[in-house]
Amino acid sequence: FESADTSTNLSPWGLIIGGEELHNNHHAFPSSAKFALRKFEFDIGWALIRVFQTVGLAKVLRVAPTLDVRPNVQLPDADTVKAVLAHRFHVMSDYFRGVIAPTLRDEAANAGIGIKALPRKLRRALGNGGRWLDASSRERLSAVTEKNPRLRTVCEFRARLAALTERNGRNAEALLEALKEWCHEAEATGIRTLAEFAARLKGYRLAGEHA
């Protein structure tokens, strides 16, 4: 996940140290007793917690909510807002994989200025706005985005979405209106991947909750 720090998952080292192999997952959902969030992930700590729970030596207080995606939702609603806030790091990771990464590939294939020369570190930095780059690297990345309008647009929308997920003091109603505006403007850009992401985002909901 594109979290607010540099935490990473440590597989397979967790097998040796007895847990914390999904350390980045833990930073994305710090209050969850279960670190595994995808079907293919195995959490050693969770397995032990379940064993202790079975014999009455542990009690699970909280696990991360599961993200659900409803099809054909025309506008974001209260369920969307709750899901976006609960899964804000997931949302930003989805944005990188679904919008920024495909845009990078397309722009590079179309002889985008300077994109092919970008090292992997700088390409990945587009997923967090260059948060961890030094000044010279950030300047280089900015120069490339300025010369590639589509890439600049999707990066600008990423920054706006990141600000929304951090809430910035908005109440739920104001956040919902801002999210509606973001989705409308994203779909109006004419950038296919951005429009598809906006359509998917509108359908976000926490599993088990109903509108």
Order of alpha helices (4+ residues) and beta strands (2+ residues): alpha-alpha-alpha-beta-alpha-alpha-alpha-alpha-alpha-alpha-alpha-alpha-beta
